[in-house]
């Protein structure tokens, strides 16, 4: 019985040693300290006499911002919204029209609320 116990003990000890060795080999590269990264050399600062002062001038925009068009359209639902619509502000609108006539000619229909739908 002692012989069987010693055989099992040696088998467990050997498997533990193999596990430790495999773990150590896989983690060995991570334990080495990282090499410091090379840094680029910065130019030496200019002496005070050579420093150039640039005066800031207000920059006027080259092109004025276009005014938003008053009619917004949703191309998925084919519905357009005017400024009178309660949904106008929160609607992003992927189409914009200059007037309701343009929206209607493009195939869009006017917005409606549930109360305005006729039976």
VOSE-290797 format. One line per field, with one value per atom (N, C-alpha, C, O): residue number from 1; residue in three letters; x, y, z. Coordinates in pm, 1 decimal. Example, Ala and Ser with C-alpha at 12.3 -4.5 7.8 and 13.67 -1.06 7.14 Angstrom:
BEGIN
gumar <- [1;1;1;1;2;2;2;2]
rodren <- [ALA;ALA;ALA;ALA;SER;SER;SER;SER]
east <- [1319.0;1230.0;1320.0;1423.6;1285.0;1367.0;1290.0;1340.9]
north <- [-569.0;-450.0;-330.0;-331.9;-225.0;-106.0;3.0;113.8]
up <- [780.0;780.0;780.0;846.5;708.0;714.0;787.0;803.9]
***
This chain:
BEGIN
gumar <- [1;1;1;1;2;2;2;2;3;3;3;3;4;4;4;4;5;5;5;5;6;6;6;6;7;7;7;7;8;8;8;8;9;9;9;9;10;10;10;10;11;11;11;11;12;12;12;12;13;13;13;13;14;14;14;14;15;15;15;15;16;16;16;16;17;17;17;17;18;18;18;18;19;19;19;19;20;20;20;20;21;21;21;21;22;22;22;22;23;23;23;23;24;24;24;24;25;25;25;25;26;26;26;26;27;27;27;27;28;28;28;28;29;29;29;29;30;30;30;30;31;31;31;31;32;32;32;32;33;33;33;33;34;34;34;34;35;35;35;35;36;36;36;36;37;37;37;37;38;38;38;38;39;39;39;39;40;40;40;40;41;41;41;41;42;42;42;42;43;43;43;43;44;44;44;44;45;45;45;45;46;46;46;46;47;47;47;47;48;48;48;48;49;49;49;49;50;50;50;50;51;51;51;51;52;52;52;52;53;53;53;53;54;54;54;54;55;55;55;55;56;56;56;56;57;57;57;57;58;58;58;58;59;59;59;59;60;60;60;60;61;61;61;61;62;62;62;62;63;63;63;63;64;64;64;64;65;65;65;65;66;66;66;66;67;67;67;67;68;68;68;68;69;69;69;69;70;70;70;70;71;71;71;71;72;72;72;72;73;73;73;73;74;74;74;74;75;75;75;75;76;76;76;76;77;77;77;77;78;78;78;78;79;79;79;79;80;80;80;80;81;81;81;81;82;82;82;82;83;83;83;83;84;84;84;84;85;85;85;85;86;86;86;86;87;87;87;87;88;88;88;88;89;89;89;89;90;90;90;90;91;91;91;91;92;92;92;92;93;93;93;93;94;94;94;94;95;95;95;95;96;96;96;96;97;97;97;97;98;98;98;98;99;99;99;99;100;100;100;100;101;101;101;101;102;102;102;102;103;103;103;103;104;104;104;104;105;105;105;105;106;106;106;106;107;107;107;107;108;108;108;108;109;109;109;109;110;110;110;110;111;111;111;111;112;112;112;112;113;113;113;113;114;114;114;114;115;115;115;115;116;116;116;116;117;117;117;117;118;118;118;118;119;119;119;119]
rodren <- [UNK;UNK;UNK;UNK;UNK;UNK;UNK;UNK;UNK;UNK;UNK;UNK;UNK;UNK;UNK;UNK;UNK;UNK;UNK;UNK;UNK;UNK;UNK;UNK;UNK;UNK;UNK;UNK;UNK;UNK;UNK;UNK;UNK;UNK;UNK;UNK;UNK;UNK;UNK;UNK;UNK;UNK;UNK;UNK;UNK;UNK;UNK;UNK;UNK;UNK;UNK;UNK;UNK;UNK;UNK;UNK;UNK;UNK;UNK;UNK;UNK;UNK;UNK;UNK;UNK;UNK;UNK;UNK;UNK;UNK;UNK;UNK;UNK;UNK;UNK;UNK;UNK;UNK;UNK;UNK;UNK;UNK;UNK;UNK;UNK;UNK;UNK;UNK;UNK;UNK;UNK;UNK;UNK;UNK;UNK;UNK;UNK;UNK;UNK;UNK;UNK;UNK;UNK;UNK;UNK;UNK;UNK;UNK;UNK;UNK;UNK;UNK;UNK;UNK;UNK;UNK;UNK;UNK;UNK;UNK;UNK;UNK;UNK;UNK;UNK;UNK;UNK;UNK;UNK;UNK;UNK;UNK;UNK;UNK;UNK;UNK;UNK;UNK;UNK;UNK;UNK;UNK;UNK;UNK;UNK;UNK;UNK;UNK;UNK;UNK;UNK;UNK;UNK;UNK;UNK;UNK;UNK;UNK;UNK;UNK;UNK;UNK;UNK;UNK;UNK;UNK;UNK;UNK;UNK;UNK;UNK;UNK;UNK;UNK;UNK;UNK;UNK;UNK;UNK;UNK;UNK;UNK;UNK;UNK;UNK;UNK;UNK;UNK;UNK;UNK;UNK;UNK;UNK;UNK;UNK;UNK;UNK;UNK;UNK;UNK;UNK;UNK;UNK;UNK;UNK;UNK;UNK;UNK;UNK;UNK;UNK;UNK;UNK;UNK;UNK;UNK;UNK;UNK;UNK;UNK;UNK;UNK;UNK;UNK;UNK;UNK;UNK;UNK;UNK;UNK;UNK;UNK;UNK;UNK;UNK;UNK;UNK;UNK;UNK;UNK;UNK;UNK;UNK;UNK;UNK;UNK;UNK;UNK;UNK;UNK;UNK;UNK;UNK;UNK;UNK;UNK;UNK;UNK;UNK;UNK;UNK;UNK;UNK;UNK;UNK;UNK;UNK;UNK;UNK;UNK;UNK;UNK;UNK;UNK;UNK;UNK;UNK;UNK;UNK;UNK;UNK;UNK;UNK;UNK;UNK;UNK;UNK;UNK;UNK;UNK;UNK;UNK;UNK;UNK;UNK;UNK;UNK;UNK;UNK;UNK;UNK;UNK;UNK;UNK;UNK;UNK;UNK;UNK;UNK;UNK;UNK;UNK;UNK;UNK;UNK;UNK;UNK;UNK;UNK;UNK;UNK;UNK;UNK;UNK;UNK;UNK;UNK;UNK;UNK;UNK;UNK;UNK;UNK;UNK;UNK;UNK;UNK;UNK;UNK;UNK;UNK;UNK;UNK;UNK;UNK;UNK;UNK;UNK;UNK;UNK;UNK;UNK;UNK;UNK;UNK;UNK;UNK;UNK;UNK;UNK;UNK;UNK;UNK;UNK;UNK;UNK;UNK;UNK;UNK;UNK;UNK;UNK;UNK;UNK;UNK;UNK;UNK;UNK;UNK;UNK;UNK;UNK;UNK;UNK;UNK;UNK;UNK;UNK;UNK;UNK;UNK;UNK;UNK;UNK;UNK;UNK;UNK;UNK;UNK;UNK;UNK;UNK;UNK;UNK;UNK;UNK;UNK;UNK;UNK;UNK;UNK;UNK;UNK;UNK;UNK;UNK;UNK;UNK;UNK;UNK;UNK;UNK;UNK;UNK;UNK;UNK;UNK;UNK;UNK;UNK;UNK;UNK;UNK;UNK;UNK;UNK;UNK;UNK;UNK;UNK;UNK;UNK;UNK;UNK;UNK;UNK;UNK;UNK;UNK;UNK;UNK;UNK;UNK;UNK;UNK;UNK;UNK;UNK;UNK;UNK;UNK;UNK;UNK;UNK;UNK;UNK;UNK;UNK;UNK;UNK;UNK;UNK;UNK;UNK;UNK;UNK]
east <- [82.3;0.0;87.1;55.0;196.3;288.2;350.4;377.6;372.5;429.6;334.4;379.7;204.9;104.3;93.6;82.6;96.7;89.3;210.3;195.1;328.8;449.0;446.1;490.1;394.6;382.8;287.7;318.4;174.9;77.6;136.3;114.7;211.4;272.4;373.3;374.2;457.7;556.4;489.4;537.8;379.1;306.3;247.4;255.3;189.6;134.2;244.7;229.0;356.4;468.7;525.2;559.0;535.7;586.9;490.9;535.1;360.2;264.1;261.2;243.4;278.2;284.1;408.1;400.7;521.6;645.7;633.8;682.2;570.6;551.2;459.6;484.9;355.1;263.9;334.2;312.3;419.2;494.8;589.6;601.5;656.0;749.8;678.7;727.2;566.6;491.5;441.3;448.5;391.3;343.7;458.1;443.9;570.5;685.3;735.2;769.9;739.4;785.0;691.1;736.9;560.8;466.7;464.8;434.3;496.9;492.5;629.4;639.3;732.3;869.8;891.8;958.7;838.2;859.7;789.4;836.0;680.1;606.8;675.5;654.6;756.5;820.1;942.7;988.8;996.7;1114.5;1074.3;969.3;1156.7;1121.5;1121.3;1201.7;1028.4;1018.4;1136.4;1184.9;1180.6;1289.3;1233.4;1122.3;1307.9;1256.5;1245.5;1331.2;1137.9;1115.7;1209.1;1235.7;1257.2;1345.4;1263.2;1155.0;1314.9;1245.3;1313.0;1434.7;1231.7;1285.6;1346.4;1293.7;1455.7;1521.6;1443.4;1409.3;1415.2;1345.5;1446.0;1557.5;1409.1;1501.7;1524.0;1437.6;1641.2;1673.4;1584.0;1552.0;1542.7;1458.0;1532.5;1654.0;1458.0;1518.7;1552.2;1481.7;1659.0;1686.9;1576.8;1505.7;1563.8;1455.5;1461.5;1356.5;1577.9;1589.4;1533.9;1488.3;1536.6;1492.6;1344.5;1291.9;1276.8;1136.8;1053.4;1070.1;965.2;880.3;742.0;684.5;690.3;556.6;462.2;484.1;359.1;261.8;136.1;77.3;96.0;-25.2;-145.7;-150.9;-241.4;-361.2;-458.8;-490.1;-505.6;-604.1;-732.6;-729.6;-845.7;-972.1;-989.1;-970.1;-1024.8;-1040.5;-1188.4;-1270.4;-1221.5;-1359.5;-1386.9;-1300.8;-1502.9;-1533.6;-1537.9;-1590.9;-1482.0;-1476.4;-1614.5;-1650.2;-1690.9;-1824.5;-1924.4;-1910.4;-2023.4;-2123.0;-2200.6;-2221.6;-2241.9;-2315.9;-2449.0;-2518.5;-2485.4;-2613.4;-2730.2;-2725.8;-2832.9;-2951.1;-3023.5;-3034.9;-3072.4;-3142.9;-3273.4;-3342.7;-3303.9;-3426.5;-3545.6;-3534.3;-3659.3;-3771.1;-3847.8;-3927.3;-3828.6;-3905.5;-3809.1;-3715.4;-3833.4;-3750.2;-3827.8;-3948.3;-3758.4;-3823.9;-3755.0;-3633.2;-3833.6;-3782.5;-3797.2;-3909.0;-3685.3;-3690.5;-3743.8;-3786.8;-3742.4;-3796.4;-3948.3;-4010.5;-4008.5;-4154.2;-4214.5;-4336.2;-4130.5;-4175.6;-4274.5;-4375.1;-4243.4;-4324.8;-4238.5;-4121.4;-4295.9;-4222.3;-4285.7;-4406.3;-4202.5;-4247.5;-4215.7;-4106.5;-4311.5;-4295.3;-4267.0;-4279.3;-4229.4;-4208.6;-4333.5;-4322.3;-4450.4;-4574.7;-4589.9;-4669.6;-4514.3;-4525.6;-4471.2;-4367.4;-4541.5;-4488.4;-4361.6;-4289.8;-4334.5;-4217.7;-4099.3;-3992.6;-4116.7;-4016.7;-3881.8;-3778.1;-3881.6;-3754.5;-3679.6;-3557.2;-3747.9;-3679.0;-3650.2;-3578.7;-3705.0;-3680.4;-3550.4;-3528.6;-3464.7;-3337.9;-3359.9;-3308.5;-3432.5;-3463.3;-3342.6;-3245.6;-3347.4;-3234.8;-3252.0;-3162.3;-3366.3;-3390.4;-3435.1;-3499.2;-3401.4;-3444.1;-3499.4;-3445.8;-3607.7;-3672.5;-3690.3;-3701.0;-3693.4;-3712.8;-3857.4;-3885.4;-3950.6;-4093.0;-4169.3;-4115.4;-4297.9;-4382.7;-4406.3;-4420.8;-4410.1;-4433.3;-4319.5;-4343.4;-4196.5;-4083.4;-4096.0;-4067.6;-4138.8;-4153.4;-4262.0;-4244.4;-4374.1;-4484.1;-4441.8;-4474.8;-4369.2;-4326.0;-4223.8;-4209.0;-4153.0;-4057.9;-4126.4;-4060.7;-4258.3;-4332.3;-4355.1;-4398.5;-4327.9;-4348.5;-4489.8;-4551.3;-4541.5;-4673.0;-4656.5;-4555.3;-4754.8;-4747.5;-4764.4;-4830.4;-4703.8;-4713.1;-4856.7;-4930.8;-4895.3;-5026.3;-5011.0;-4918.2;-5103.6;-5110.7;-5225.7;-5304.1;-5236.6;-5342.7;-5480.6;-5574.9;-5492.6;-5622.2;-5662.6;-5781.2;-5566.9;-5597.6;-5629.7;-5674.0;-5608.3;-5634.9;-5785.6;-5855.3;-5834.5;-5979.2;-6012.6;-5936.6;-6125.1;-6165.9;-6225.2;-6264.4]
north <- [-118.3;0.0;125.2;224.4;119.6;232.5;255.0;368.1;143.5;155.6;229.3;313.5;201.0;266.3;413.9;498.3;445.4;584.5;663.5;776.9;605.7;675.7;694.7;798.2;595.5;609.4;724.0;801.8;736.4;843.7;979.2;1079.3;980.4;1105.3;1153.4;1271.6;1064.8;1102.3;1144.7;1236.3;1080.0;1117.2;1258.3;1337.4;1290.5;1424.4;1528.2;1637.9;1494.5;1587.5;1616.5;1731.1;1515.9;1534.8;1620.1;1708.4;1595.1;1673.5;1819.1;1910.6;1840.9;1977.3;2048.7;2165.6;1979.4;2039.1;2074.0;2178.7;1988.4;2017.0;2138.2;2222.0;2149.0;2264.0;2394.0;2496.5;2389.2;2509.3;2549.6;2668.1;2454.0;2482.3;2543.5;2641.2;2487.7;2540.0;2681.2;2768.0;2705.4;2839.2;2938.7;3049.8;2900.4;2991.0;3025.5;3140.6;2926.8;2952.4;3047.0;3128.9;3036.7;3122.9;3264.7;3359.1;3281.8;3413.7;3480.2;3599.4;3407.9;3456.4;3584.5;3675.2;3595.2;3713.5;3836.5;3948.8;3816.9;3930.8;3987.3;4103.7;3907.7;3953.6;4039.5;4109.5;4035.5;4115.4;4262.6;4295.0;4351.2;4493.0;4543.2;4500.6;4635.1;4689.8;4780.3;4852.2;4775.4;4863.5;5004.6;5022.2;5103.5;5240.2;5277.5;5243.1;5348.7;5389.7;5504.9;5591.9;5503.3;5612.4;5738.3;5734.6;5847.5;5974.6;6057.5;6052.9;6133.0;6219.1;6342.4;6395.1;6386.5;6505.5;6629.5;6644.3;6717.3;6841.6;6949.9;6948.9;7043.4;7151.9;7239.4;7251.9;7299.0;7385.5;7508.7;7557.8;7560.3;7679.0;7799.7;7812.0;7887.7;8007.9;8106.0;8113.6;8180.5;8287.1;8393.4;8402.8;8472.6;8570.5;8671.9;8720.7;8705.6;8806.1;8754.1;8833.6;8623.4;8569.0;8534.8;8503.1;8540.0;8500.6;8598.4;8719.9;8543.9;8623.9;8631.8;8530.7;8752.8;8772.8;8794.7;8883.0;8715.1;8725.4;8788.9;8738.4;8898.6;8966.8;8892.6;8860.6;8866.2;8795.9;8895.8;8998.1;8864.9;8948.5;8869.3;8748.8;8935.4;8862.1;8812.6;8886.8;8687.8;8626.4;8626.8;8569.7;8691.0;8693.4;8565.6;8520.8;8507.1;8386.3;8419.0;8522.4;8330.1;8352.2;8342.9;8421.1;8245.2;8226.6;8237.3;8167.1;8322.6;8330.6;8199.0;8130.7;8165.9;8041.6;8050.5;8151.6;7945.4;7950.8;7946.8;7878.4;8021.3;8022.8;7889.9;7837.1;7835.3;7708.2;7725.6;7826.5;7626.3;7630.6;7604.3;7526.5;7667.8;7660.6;7529.6;7508.7;7441.2;7317.1;7199.1;7187.6;7110.6;6991.8;6869.5;6859.7;6776.0;6655.0;6530.1;6527.9;6425.6;6295.4;6201.8;6172.7;6154.3;6073.3;5932.1;5866.2;5883.9;5750.0;5750.9;5661.4;5852.3;5858.0;5944.7;5944.5;6019.9;6111.2;6214.4;6245.9;6266.9;6369.6;6492.8;6482.0;6611.7;6735.7;6812.3;6803.7;6887.6;6964.7;7111.7;7146.6;7196.5;7342.0;7394.7;7319.3;7521.9;7576.8;7573.3;7585.4;7557.1;7546.1;7409.5;7394.0;7310.9;7174.8;7166.4;7225.2;7093.1;7075.0;6988.7;6986.8;6919.0;6831.0;6898.0;6837.7;7021.9;7088.3;7101.5;7073.4;7143.6;7166.0;7037.3;7034.5;6931.5;6808.3;6718.1;6618.7;6752.5;6672.5;6715.8;6835.0;6621.0;6654.2;6681.5;6780.2;6599.3;6619.1;6598.3;6673.8;6496.4;6472.0;6541.3;6536.3;6605.3;6684.2;6822.5;6837.8;6922.9;7059.6;7120.3;7101.0;7193.9;7257.4;7404.5;7444.4;7486.1;7629.5;7665.9;7768.7;7583.6;7612.4;7481.2;7374.9;7492.0;7373.3;7321.7;7201.2;7412.3;7370.5;7280.2;7183.5;7312.1;7227.2;7088.7;6988.3;7083.2;6954.4;6871.2;6750.9;6933.1;6860.3;6811.5;6699.4;6894.3;6852.6;6738.7;6662.5;6726.7;6616.9;6489.5;6386.4;6494.3;6374.9;6361.4;6255.4;6463.1;6458.6;6503.3;6578.5;6456.4;6501.0;6579.3;6565.3;6662.2;6750.2;6668.8;6564.9;6717.6;6652.1;6658.1;6750.8;6560.4;6559.6;6508.5;6433.7;6549.8;6493.0;6393.6;6389.3;6315.5;6214.0;6278.6;6221.2;6399.1;6466.7;6519.7;6542.2;6540.5;6596.6;6492.4;6527.0;6365.8;6261.6;6241.6;6223.9;6244.7;6228.0;6081.0;6004.2;6042.3;5902.0;5864.0;5748.9]
up <- [0.0;0.0;0.0;-65.5;73.2;77.1;-60.1;-100.2;-131.8;-264.8;-358.5;-436.1;-354.4;-436.9;-401.5;-490.4;-273.8;-229.8;-279.9;-325.3;-272.3;-318.7;-470.4;-520.6;-543.7;-689.0;-725.0;-815.3;-658.2;-683.5;-645.5;-713.7;-534.8;-491.6;-595.3;-629.7;-645.4;-746.2;-876.9;-943.4;-914.9;-1035.8;-1021.6;-1115.6;-907.9;-883.4;-879.5;-933.1;-816.6;-808.5;-947.7;-977.5;-1032.0;-1168.2;-1251.1;-1324.7;-1240.2;-1318.6;-1269.8;-1350.3;-1141.0;-1087.8;-1141.1;-1178.9;-1144.5;-1194.5;-1343.3;-1386.3;-1420.4;-1563.1;-1580.1;-1666.6;-1500.6;-1507.2;-1472.7;-1537.2;-1370.2;-1331.2;-1443.5;-1474.8;-1503.4;-1611.3;-1732.8;-1789.9;-1771.8;-1887.3;-1858.2;-1945.3;-1738.8;-1702.2;-1702.0;-1753.0;-1645.6;-1639.6;-1779.5;-1805.8;-1869.9;-2006.0;-2080.8;-2160.5;-2056.1;-2127.6;-2071.2;-2144.2;-1942.5;-1879.6;-1878.9;-1849.9;-1909.3;-1899.9;-1979.0;-1929.6;-2099.1;-2180.7;-2123.9;-2143.3;-2055.6;-1999.5;-1875.9;-1841.8;-1808.8;-1686.2;-1712.3;-1622.2;-1834.4;-1864.4;-1872.6;-1927.9;-1818.0;-1823.2;-1966.9;-2049.9;-1994.3;-2129.3;-2158.1;-2070.8;-2280.0;-2319.4;-2334.0;-2384.0;-2291.5;-2305.1;-2452.2;-2533.5;-2484.4;-2622.0;-2655.3;-2572.4;-2776.6;-2817.4;-2838.3;-2896.9;-2790.4;-2803.9;-2910.7;-2928.1;-2981.5;-3085.1;-3020.3;-2922.3;-3075.0;-3021.0;-3063.1;-3180.5;-2969.9;-2998.4;-3032.6;-2980.5;-3119.1;-3150.3;-3027.9;-2941.2;-3023.3;-2910.3;-2914.2;-3022.4;-2796.6;-2795.6;-2850.9;-2835.7;-2914.7;-2971.6;-2860.9;-2760.4;-2879.1;-2783.2;-2791.3;-2891.4;-2685.5;-2677.8;-2790.6;-2832.6;-2841.2;-2946.9;-3079.7;-3161.8;-3102.3;-3229.0;-3232.4;-3339.1;-3120.7;-3118.9;-3199.9;-3190.1;-3278.5;-3365.9;-3302.9;-3262.6;-3295.1;-3240.6;-3358.2;-3441.2;-3364.1;-3472.3;-3415.6;-3319.9;-3474.7;-3429.6;-3486.3;-3605.0;-3399.3;-3443.4;-3503.0;-3442.3;-3621.2;-3686.4;-3696.8;-3721.8;-3677.8;-3690.3;-3833.7;-3930.1;-3844.4;-3975.3;-4010.4;-3938.5;-4120.1;-4166.9;-4245.4;-4321.1;-4229.3;-4306.7;-4455.3;-4496.0;-4534.9;-4679.1;-4742.6;-4830.7;-4695.5;-4750.9;-4636.3;-4536.2;-4649.0;-4541.6;-4532.9;-4633.2;-4413.0;-4393.4;-4466.6;-4456.6;-4540.3;-4612.2;-4513.5;-4411.3;-4547.0;-4460.9;-4474.8;-4585.4;-4364.3;-4374.1;-4451.2;-4438.4;-4529.9;-4608.1;-4516.6;-4421.9;-4543.2;-4449.1;-4447.2;-4355.6;-4542.4;-4547.0;-4537.2;-4616.2;-4438.4;-4419.9;-4465.7;-4442.8;-4530.7;-4578.0;-4528.1;-4510.4;-4505.5;-4464.0;-4582.9;-4625.4;-4637.0;-4758.4;-4733.1;-4827.7;-4609.7;-4581.8;-4583.8;-4641.0;-4521.3;-4513.3;-4621.9;-4640.5;-4695.2;-4800.4;-4745.5;-4809.0;-4625.3;-4560.9;-4543.0;-4506.6;-4568.7;-4545.0;-4430.4;-4407.2;-4358.6;-4242.3;-4265.1;-4309.7;-4234.3;-4242.1;-4102.4;-4005.9;-4088.0;-3953.9;-3866.2;-3744.2;-3924.3;-3846.6;-3780.4;-3687.9;-3827.0;-3776.2;-3633.5;-3603.2;-3545.0;-3409.3;-3407.2;-3307.2;-3514.6;-3522.2;-3591.1;-3602.9;-3636.9;-3719.9;-3649.4;-3709.6;-3523.8;-3452.5;-3423.8;-3436.4;-3386.0;-3348.9;-3469.2;-3456.6;-3584.2;-3703.4;-3769.7;-3791.4;-3801.6;-3866.2;-4013.9;-4066.6;-4079.0;-4219.9;-4309.2;-4301.2;-4394.3;-4482.4;-4617.6;-4701.7;-4638.6;-4760.0;-4716.6;-4612.6;-4795.9;-4766.9;-4894.3;-5003.4;-4877.5;-4991.6;-4962.4;-4846.5;-5067.4;-5052.8;-5028.4;-4966.7;-5075.7;-5056.1;-5054.9;-5085.7;-5018.1;-5015.6;-5157.0;-5177.6;-5254.5;-5392.6;-5441.8;-5514.1;-5402.5;-5441.6;-5380.2;-5445.6;-5254.1;-5186.2;-5251.4;-5270.7;-5285.8;-5348.9;-5487.3;-5526.0;-5562.1;-5695.4;-5687.5;-5782.9;-5574.2;-5556.4;-5509.5;-5495.4;-5484.9;-5445.9;-5296.5;-5251.4;-5219.5;-5074.8;-5041.5;-5117.1;-4927.3;-4880.8;-4752.9;-4684.2;-4719.5;-4602.8;-4474.1;-4473.2;-4366.1;-4236.9;-4186.1;-4218.8;-4107.0;-4041.9;-3901.0;-3869.9;-3815.4;-3680.3;-3679.5;-3774.2;-3576.5;-3571.2;-3575.2;-3629.9;-3516.9;-3515.7;-3652.1;-3675.9;-3743.0;-3873.5;-3978.8;-4088.3;-3947.8;-4045.3;-4057.5;-3957.7;-4180.6;-4205.5;-4218.6;-4277.5;-4164.4;-4168.9;-4301.1;-4320.3]
***
